[in-house]
Amino acid sequence: MILLGFFETYVKLSEEEEQQLQREVKTMETKEKEKVLELIISYEQKGRKEGMKEGMKEGMRRLIETMARKGMTNDEIARLVDLPVEEIERLLRE
């Protein structure tokens, strides 16, 4: 069940809490289950978006580091990746 999978992934429950959750899910009405499912899907989508955003930032940081190692100046890098020089300097300090 997707609801239990969500809790296993994102919320660490004790065995007793997990059993309680399973009992409560079994007693839910269909409309309640649908609302909970919508909430879970919303959280999963938000998590994916945040993960993609972080991945893109990391990729940009690596690209900038590689360009700097190849001897490019911060000004050259900034022009190529369309970021302010200050942002390039900050990323290289991290």
C-alpha positions in Angstrom: 0.0 0.0 0.0 1.3 3.4 -1.0 0.5 5.0 2.3 2.5 2.6 4.3 5.4 2.8 1.8 5.3 6.6 2.2 5.7 6.3 6.0 8.4 3.7 5.7 10.4 6.0 3.4 9.8 9.4 5.0 8.6 8.9 8.6 10.4 6.4 10.8 7.8 4.6 13.0 8.3 2.1 15.7 6.8 -1.4 15.1 3.9 -0.5 17.4 3.3 2.8 15.6 3.3 1.1 12.3 0.8 -1.5 13.5 -1.4 1.3 14.8 -1.1 3.1 11.4 -2.2 -0.1 9.6 -5.2 -0.5 11.8 -6.2 3.1 11.3 -5.8 2.9 7.5 -8.0 -0.2 7.5 -10.8 1.7 9.2 -10.7 4.8 7.0 -13.5 5.5 4.6 -12.7 5.6 0.9 -12.9 9.4 0.8 -10.4 9.7 3.7 -8.0 7.3 2.0 -8.2 9.4 -1.2 -7.4 12.6 0.7 -4.5 11.0 2.4 -3.3 9.6 -1.0 -3.5 13.1 -2.5 -1.4 14.5 0.3 1.2 11.8 -0.1 1.4 12.4 -3.8 1.8 16.1 -3.2 4.7 15.5 -0.8 6.4 13.1 -3.2 6.1 15.6 -6.0 7.6 18.3 -3.9 10.4 16.0 -2.9 11.2 15.2 -6.5 11.2 18.9 -7.4 13.6 19.7 -4.6 15.8 16.8 -5.5 16.0 17.9 -9.1 16.7 21.5 -8.1 19.6 20.3 -5.8 20.9 18.0 -8.5 21.0 20.9 -11.0 22.8 23.1 -8.5 25.4 20.4 -7.9 25.9 19.9 -11.6 26.4 23.6 -12.1 28.9 23.7 -9.2 30.9 20.8 -10.7 30.9 22.4 -14.2 32.1 25.7 -12.7 34.9 23.9 -10.8 36.0 22.1 -13.9 36.1 25.3 -15.9 38.2 26.9 -13.2 40.6 24.0 -13.1 41.0 24.3 -16.9 42.2 27.8 -16.4 39.1 29.9 -17.2 38.7 33.1 -15.3 35.7 33.8 -13.1 34.6 36.4 -15.6 34.7 33.9 -18.5 32.8 31.3 -16.5 30.2 33.9 -15.4 29.6 34.8 -19.0 29.3 31.2 -20.2 26.9 30.0 -17.4 25.0 33.3 -17.2 25.6 33.9 -13.5 27.1 36.9 -11.7 30.8 36.7 -10.9 30.0 36.9 -7.2 28.0 33.7 -7.5 30.8 32.0 -9.3 33.2 33.0 -6.5 30.8 31.8 -3.9 30.3 28.4 -5.6 34.1 28.0 -5.9 34.6 28.7 -2.2 32.1 25.9 -1.2 
